[in-house]
Amino acid sequence: MKRLILALALFSVPLLANSPLPSAPYAYVQLENPSKEAEAQALMQSIRCLQCQGQSIADSDAQIAGDLRNQIRLRIKQGEEPEAIRAWLIERYGDYVSYAPRINSRTWPLFAAPVLLLGFAAFMLRRRFGKGEA
């Protein structure tokens, strides 16, 4: 009996992986206008998949990545600018969604820390080795 339950559990797991929701129409279909599709592709390459985390939504097969590709293509088809779409995605999902982070009040220490560390290292090296010349 235990083996039967275990076998049923193992074979039913793949069924749970399929979503009952229909796929988004522009998740895998390109826009008719080549220049708009190029804009969409460039933006999709710079947006991180929220599920995969190591891939852009252009490279990911996750359902949420398909939904985001669909949203981007629909908005570009309607004439919205890619930077406005990026701002909308960042507002909705946070700075993490973008591979091109912006400098703002929360992220400036990430950009300033390496410069400060290099300056401190140069100061220490000059102090350490500069005394021998005098």
N, CA, C and O of each residue as an XYZ file, in Angstrom:
536
protein
N       0.823     -1.187      0.000
C       0.000      0.000      0.000
C       0.877      1.265      0.000
O       0.597      2.226     -0.717
N       1.943      1.246      0.819
C       2.844      2.393      0.883
C       3.517      2.631     -0.459
O       3.718      3.773     -0.873
N       3.864      1.539     -1.133
C       4.513      1.678     -2.437
C       3.559      2.285     -3.471
O       3.965      3.087     -4.312
N       2.305      1.895     -3.394
C       1.315      2.438     -4.313
C       1.137      3.939     -4.108
O       1.066      4.698     -5.075
N       1.066      4.360     -2.856
C       0.917      5.776     -2.540
C       2.162      6.542     -2.987
O       2.052      7.634     -3.545
N       3.330      5.981     -2.746
C       4.572      6.617     -3.168
C       4.632      6.732     -4.694
O       5.027      7.774     -5.217
N       4.250      5.683     -5.406
C       4.258      5.711     -6.868
C       3.278      6.751     -7.397
O       3.605      7.486     -8.329
N       2.092      6.825     -6.821
C       1.112      7.828     -7.244
C       1.617      9.246     -6.970
O       1.414     10.148     -7.782
N       2.261      9.434     -5.849
C       2.789     10.756     -5.508
C       3.887     11.158     -6.485
O       3.925     12.309     -6.920
N       4.769     10.250     -6.836
C       5.864     10.556     -7.753
C       5.361     10.875     -9.157
O       5.904     11.756     -9.824
N       4.330     10.167     -9.610
C       3.822     10.394    -10.955
C       2.883     11.590    -11.043
O       2.654     12.107    -12.136
N       2.341     12.034     -9.931
C       1.422     13.172     -9.973
C       2.143     14.517     -9.864
O       1.555     15.549    -10.185
N       3.399     14.529     -9.419
C       4.141     15.779     -9.269
C       4.277     16.528    -10.594
O       4.068     17.742    -10.598
N       4.613     15.889    -11.721
C       4.704     16.643    -12.974
C       3.375     17.277    -13.384
O       3.373     18.321    -14.036
N       2.254     16.673    -13.019
C       0.962     17.261    -13.357
C       0.743     18.581    -12.631
O       0.067     19.469    -13.151
N       1.304     18.716    -11.444
C       1.152     19.943    -10.684
C       1.995     21.083    -11.259
O       1.729     22.250    -10.973
N       2.996     20.759    -12.057
C       3.883     21.780    -12.607
C       3.218     22.578    -13.722
O       3.605     23.720    -13.968
N       2.235     22.009    -14.397
C       1.561     22.718    -15.479
C       0.559     23.708    -14.907
O      -0.205     23.386    -13.997
N       0.574     24.900    -15.446
C      -0.337     25.935    -14.984
C      -1.654     25.838    -15.741
O      -1.659     25.567    -16.942
N      -2.768     26.055    -15.054
C      -4.058     26.031    -15.747
C      -4.318     27.312    -16.545
O      -5.284     27.378    -17.304
N      -3.466     28.328    -16.381
C      -3.660     29.595    -17.073
C      -3.156     29.502    -18.510
O      -2.148     28.845    -18.770
N      -3.844     30.149    -19.437
C      -3.344     30.155    -20.825
C      -2.085     31.007    -20.919
O      -1.893     31.942    -20.142
N      -1.226     30.668    -21.891
C      -0.005     31.455    -22.035
C      -0.351     32.807    -22.658
O      -1.339     32.948    -23.377
N       0.482     33.780    -22.362
C       0.278     35.133    -22.875
C       0.528     35.136    -24.382
O       1.441     34.456    -24.851
N      -0.275     35.895    -25.159
C      -0.151     35.825    -26.622
C       1.201     36.275    -27.169
O       1.677     35.716    -28.157
N       1.827     37.270    -26.549
C       3.107     37.757    -27.059
C       4.296     37.218    -26.264
O       5.387     37.783    -26.325
N       4.094     36.143    -25.529
C       5.206     35.567    -24.780
C       6.232     34.945    -25.732
O       7.438     35.029    -25.495
N       5.750     34.327    -26.800
C       6.638     33.647    -27.739
C       6.461     34.121    -29.181
O       7.096     33.583    -30.089
N       5.610     35.117    -29.400
C       5.348     35.633    -30.741
C       5.948     37.030    -30.853
O       5.721     37.886    -29.998
N       6.708     37.247    -31.907
C       7.351     38.546    -32.090
C       6.360     39.564    -32.659
O       5.350     39.209    -33.267
N       6.683     40.831    -32.442
C       5.876     41.915    -32.992
C       6.053     41.980    -34.499
O       7.090     41.576    -35.026
N       5.049     42.485    -35.188
C       5.096     42.573    -36.645
C       6.116     43.605    -37.115
O       6.772     43.407    -38.137
N       6.252     44.692    -36.382
C       7.180     45.767    -36.727
C       8.591     45.399    -36.245
O       8.800     45.280    -35.038
N       9.562     45.216    -37.148
C      10.914     44.793    -36.739
C      11.614     45.774    -35.796
O      12.347     45.347    -34.903
N      11.400     47.082    -35.979
C      12.069     48.044    -35.101
C      11.492     47.994    -33.688
O      12.227     48.127    -32.710
N      10.185     47.803    -33.582
C       9.561     47.679    -32.256
C       9.985     46.375    -31.584
O      10.191     46.336    -30.372
N      10.113     45.312    -32.370
C      10.569     44.037    -31.815
C      12.006     44.155    -31.325
O      12.360     43.577    -30.297
N      12.843     44.905    -32.057
C      14.225     45.116    -31.617
C      14.256     45.875    -30.292
O      15.056     45.552    -29.415
N      13.394     46.879    -30.138
C      13.300     47.599    -28.867
C      12.870     46.651    -27.744
O      13.423     46.679    -26.644
N      11.880     45.820    -28.041
C      11.389     44.870    -27.035
C      12.485     43.887    -26.640
O      12.673     43.605    -25.456
N      13.208     43.366    -27.630
C      14.283     42.411    -27.345
C      15.379     43.040    -26.490
O      15.877     42.415    -25.554
N      15.751     44.271    -26.813
C      16.790     44.951    -26.035
C      16.343     45.134    -24.591
O      17.134     44.932    -23.669
N      15.098     45.509    -24.387
C      14.588     45.676    -23.029
C      14.504     44.341    -22.312
O      14.848     44.253    -21.133
N      14.053     43.301    -22.999
C      13.933     41.978    -22.370
C      15.289     41.421    -21.947
O      15.375     40.690    -20.960
N      16.343     41.756    -22.679
C      17.685     41.309    -22.304
C      18.157     41.974    -21.016
O      19.015     41.433    -20.318
N      17.607     43.134    -20.700
C      18.071     43.869    -19.521
C      17.169     43.699    -18.304
O      17.390     44.337    -17.275
N      16.156     42.846    -18.416
C      15.242     42.595    -17.295
C      15.486     41.178    -16.778
O      15.500     40.214    -17.543
N      15.676     41.076    -15.473
C      15.981     39.808    -14.813
C      14.701     38.994    -14.587
O      13.669     39.547    -14.207
N      14.773     37.694    -14.820
C      13.652     36.805    -14.513
C      13.522     36.707    -13.000
O      14.498     36.432    -12.302
N      12.331     36.929    -12.505
C      12.111     36.920    -11.065
C      12.144     35.521    -10.478
O      12.375     35.357     -9.280
N      11.919     34.519    -11.301
C      11.936     33.138    -10.813
C      13.305     32.498    -10.989
O      13.804     31.836    -10.078
N      13.912     32.687    -12.145
C      15.198     32.044    -12.440
C      16.365     32.776    -11.789
O      17.330     32.135    -11.371
N      16.304     34.067    -11.696
C      17.269     34.947    -11.051
C      18.607     35.048    -11.772
O      19.288     36.065    -11.635
N      19.001     34.064    -12.513
C      20.279     34.148    -13.205
C      20.107     34.401    -14.690
O      21.099     34.497    -15.413
N      18.874     34.513    -15.163
C      18.618     34.686    -16.583
C      17.799     35.947    -16.819
O      17.083     36.427    -15.941
N      17.928     36.460    -18.023
C      17.036     37.552    -18.408
C      15.699     36.935    -18.812
O      15.608     35.729    -19.037
N      14.667     37.765    -18.901
C      13.370     37.213    -19.304
C      13.384     36.779    -20.765
O      12.538     35.987    -21.179
N      14.330     37.285    -21.551
C      14.444     36.865    -22.944
C      14.937     35.419    -23.043
O      14.612     34.715    -23.999
N      15.717     34.977    -22.058
C      16.308     33.632    -22.081
C      15.541     32.613    -21.243
O      15.791     31.414    -21.364
N      14.626     33.055    -20.408
C      13.958     32.183    -19.455
C      12.684     31.576    -20.038
O      11.979     32.210    -20.822
N      12.404     30.331    -19.639
C      11.164     29.664    -20.028
C      10.133     29.675    -18.905
O       9.078     29.055    -19.040
N      10.411     30.359    -17.807
C       9.472     30.429    -16.695
C       8.207     31.170    -17.135
O       8.262     32.060    -17.983
N       7.082     30.797    -16.555
C       5.820     31.408    -16.942
C       5.816     32.911    -16.665
O       5.297     33.683    -17.471
N       6.388     33.335    -15.537
C       6.411     34.771    -15.237
C       7.255     35.531    -16.248
O       6.951     36.681    -16.563
N       8.307     34.910    -16.760
C       9.123     35.553    -17.793
C       8.307     35.720    -19.069
O       8.390     36.757    -19.727
N       7.522     34.711    -19.421
C       6.636     34.825    -20.583
C       5.609     35.925    -20.399
O       5.313     36.668    -21.336
N       5.063     36.034    -19.196
C       4.099     37.098    -18.915
C       4.744     38.476    -19.037
O       4.128     39.408    -19.553
N       5.991     38.605    -18.559
C       6.688     39.889    -18.665
C       7.041     40.205    -20.114
O       6.942     41.359    -20.533
N       7.454     39.197    -20.889
C       7.714     39.421    -22.323
C       6.448     39.906    -23.016
O       6.491     40.819    -23.841
N       5.311     39.282    -22.671
C       4.033     39.685    -23.227
C       3.714     41.136    -22.879
O       3.306     41.907    -23.747
N       3.898     41.511    -21.608
C       3.621     42.880    -21.174
C       4.508     43.886    -21.916
O       4.039     44.933    -22.362
N       5.788     43.550    -22.039
C       6.717     44.456    -22.722
C       6.312     44.630    -24.186
O       6.258     45.754    -24.685
N       6.028     43.529    -24.872
C       5.654     43.639    -26.285
C       4.338     44.392    -26.461
O       4.213     45.206    -27.377
N       3.364     44.135    -25.605
C       2.094     44.863    -25.709
C       2.288     46.356    -25.497
O       1.729     47.166    -26.235
N       3.073     46.723    -24.500
C       3.283     48.141    -24.202
C       4.086     48.834    -25.310
O       3.802     49.982    -25.654
N       5.077     48.148    -25.862
C       5.841     48.734    -26.970
C       4.953     48.838    -28.212
O       5.033     49.821    -28.948
N       4.120     47.848    -28.445
C       3.197     47.886    -29.585
C       2.246     49.075    -29.459
O       1.863     49.671    -30.465
N       1.866     49.421    -28.234
C       0.971     50.557    -27.991
C       1.704     51.895    -28.038
O       1.076     52.946    -27.914
N       3.039     51.868    -28.219
C       3.796     53.097    -28.374
C       4.520     53.579    -27.129
O       5.088     54.671    -27.137
N       4.514     52.801    -26.072
C       5.204     53.216    -24.847
C       6.715     53.067    -25.028
O       7.183     52.134    -25.681
N       7.462     53.987    -24.449
C       8.928     53.973    -24.550
C       9.516     52.884    -23.637
O       8.983     52.629    -22.557
N      10.623     52.237    -24.072
C      11.251     51.196    -23.255
C      11.649     51.672    -21.851
O      11.512     50.921    -20.885
N      12.136     52.899    -21.731
C      12.538     53.387    -20.400
C      11.337     53.568    -19.483
O      11.454     53.383    -18.272
N      10.189     53.924    -20.039
C       8.968     54.035    -19.235
C       8.524     52.651    -18.769
O       8.043     52.490    -17.647
N       8.685     51.664    -19.628
C       8.337     50.292    -19.248
C       9.287     49.796    -18.163
O       8.857     49.154    -17.205
N      10.593     50.094    -18.313
C      11.579     49.709    -17.291
C      11.221     50.349    -15.943
O      11.277     49.696    -14.902
N      10.856     51.624    -15.980
C      10.480     52.318    -14.742
C       9.255     51.669    -14.116
O       9.177     51.533    -12.895
N       8.300     51.268    -14.944
C       7.098     50.593    -14.435
C       7.467     49.253    -13.791
O       6.955     48.910    -12.726
N       8.352     48.503    -14.440
C       8.765     47.210    -13.884
C       9.527     47.387    -12.576
O       9.327     46.621    -11.633
N      10.399     48.392    -12.513
C      11.156     48.651    -11.282
C      10.215     49.088    -10.172
O      10.381     48.687     -9.020
N       9.237     49.902    -10.510
C       8.264     50.338     -9.503
C       7.458     49.157     -8.981
O       7.139     49.086     -7.794
N       7.139     48.247     -9.863
C       6.307     47.099     -9.493
C       7.089     46.001     -8.767
O       6.600     45.432     -7.791
N       8.318     45.702     -9.248
C       9.080     44.568     -8.717
C      10.338     44.969     -7.952
O      10.982     44.109     -7.351
N      10.700     46.226     -7.955
C      11.884     46.680     -7.244
C      13.097     46.768     -8.161
O      13.059     46.334     -9.312
N      14.177     47.341     -7.626
C      15.409     47.538     -8.406
C      16.023     46.227     -8.870
O      16.747     46.201     -9.865
N      15.745     45.153     -8.171
C      16.347     43.862     -8.481
C      16.006     43.380     -9.889
O      16.786     42.639    -10.487
N      14.865     43.784    -10.426
C      14.415     43.282    -11.711
C      15.284     43.767    -12.874
O      15.281     43.158    -13.943
N      16.018     44.846    -12.673
C      16.803     45.421    -13.756
C      18.277     45.024    -13.643
O      18.869     45.076    -12.564
N      18.857     44.626    -14.786
C      20.292     44.357    -14.826
C      21.095     45.650    -14.900
O      22.312     45.627    -14.720
N      20.435     46.774    -15.163
C      21.096     48.082    -15.252
C      20.603     48.942    -14.086
O      19.698     49.756    -14.263
N      21.186     48.771    -12.903
C      20.697     49.521    -11.744
C      20.955     51.016    -11.886
O      21.916     51.443    -12.526
N      20.089     51.785    -11.285
C      20.220     53.241    -11.317
C      20.779     53.723     -9.994
O      20.599     53.082     -8.958
N      21.457     54.853    -10.037
C      21.974     55.456     -8.812
C      20.846     56.281     -8.192
O      20.342     57.226     -8.799
N      20.464     55.906     -6.977
C      19.462     56.664     -6.230
C      19.850     56.658     -4.760
O      20.945     56.219     -4.409
N      18.974     57.134     -3.909
C      19.315     57.269     -2.486
C      19.599     55.927     -1.816
O      20.312     55.879     -0.814
N      19.056     54.848     -2.351
C      19.307     53.540     -1.742
C      20.504     52.815     -2.346
O      21.109     51.973     -1.683
N      20.854     53.125     -3.583
C      21.917     52.360     -4.248
C      23.251     53.085     -4.353
O      24.238     52.463     -4.744
N      23.326     54.374     -4.023
C      24.590     55.093     -4.197
C      25.728     54.489     -3.386
O      26.863     54.531     -3.861
N      25.505     53.918     -2.169
C      26.650     53.313     -1.471
C      27.293     52.156     -2.245
O      28.495     51.921     -2.123
N      26.505     51.443     -3.030
C      27.053     50.346     -3.823
C      28.017     50.851     -4.889
O      28.981     50.168     -5.235
N      27.758     52.042     -5.406
C      28.626     52.618     -6.413
C      29.795     53.370     -5.772
O      30.886     53.421     -6.342
N      29.573     53.950     -4.598
C      30.607     54.754     -3.943
C      31.620     53.889     -3.184
O      32.787     54.267     -3.072
N      31.197     52.750     -2.669
C      32.079     51.914     -1.847
C      33.364     51.506     -2.573
O      34.436     51.639     -1.982
N      33.323     51.021     -3.806
C      34.577     50.653     -4.476
C      35.527     51.841     -4.661
O      36.742     51.692     -4.530
N      34.976     53.010     -4.964
C      35.814     54.199     -5.145
C      36.465     54.574     -3.819
O      37.655     54.886     -3.772
N      35.693     54.544     -2.759
C      36.234     54.860     -1.435
C      37.301     53.854     -1.007
O      38.325     54.240     -0.445
N      37.071     52.583     -1.266
C      38.049     51.554     -0.913
C      39.346     51.716     -1.707
O      40.435     51.557     -1.156
N      39.231     52.029     -2.989
C      40.436     52.258     -3.791
C      41.195     53.486     -3.303
O      42.424     53.476     -3.243
N      40.471     54.534     -2.957
C      41.107     55.732     -2.411
C      41.813     55.450     -1.103
O      42.924     55.931     -0.882
N      41.183     54.674     -0.229
C      41.790     54.311      1.044
C      43.029     53.450      0.826
O      44.043     53.644      1.496
N      42.954     52.499     -0.108
C      44.108     51.644     -0.403
C      45.262     52.474     -0.960
O      46.414     52.252     -0.587
N      44.971     53.425     -1.846
C      46.027     54.288     -2.392
C      46.653     55.139     -1.284
O      47.871     55.316     -1.244
N      45.826     55.654     -0.402
C      46.319     56.445      0.726
C      47.236     55.606      1.609
O      48.306     56.071      2.003
N      46.832     54.378      1.924
C      47.638     53.505      2.785
C      48.941     53.108      2.093
O      49.993     53.078      2.732
N      48.885     52.805      0.799
C      50.100     52.436      0.071
C      51.070     53.608     -0.005
O      52.279     53.433      0.153
N      50.545     54.784     -0.243
C      51.402     55.962     -0.310
C      52.020     56.244      1.054
O      53.196     56.593      1.154
N      51.242     56.095      2.070
C      51.757     56.330      3.427
C      52.814     55.310      3.810
O      53.823     55.642      4.433
N      52.567     54.057      3.426
C      53.491     52.965      3.759
C      54.795     53.079      2.979
O      55.879     52.986      3.556
N      54.693     53.278      1.680
C      55.882     53.296      0.850
C      56.424     54.690      0.581
O      57.561     54.837      0.131
N      55.642     55.690      0.845
C      56.080     57.066      0.607
C      57.102     57.532      1.640
O      57.895     58.422      1.336
N      57.115     56.981      2.821
C      58.032     57.388      3.891
C      59.471     56.960      3.592
O      60.419     57.604      4.041
N      59.627     55.893      2.848
C      60.964     55.410      2.550
C      61.730     56.336      1.619
O      62.961     56.316      1.615
N      61.026     57.157      0.819
C      61.680     58.041     -0.120
C      62.188     59.336      0.537
O      63.138     59.942      0.040
N      61.588     59.752      1.610
C      61.932     61.033      2.211
C      63.219     61.042      2.945
O      63.610     62.072      3.493
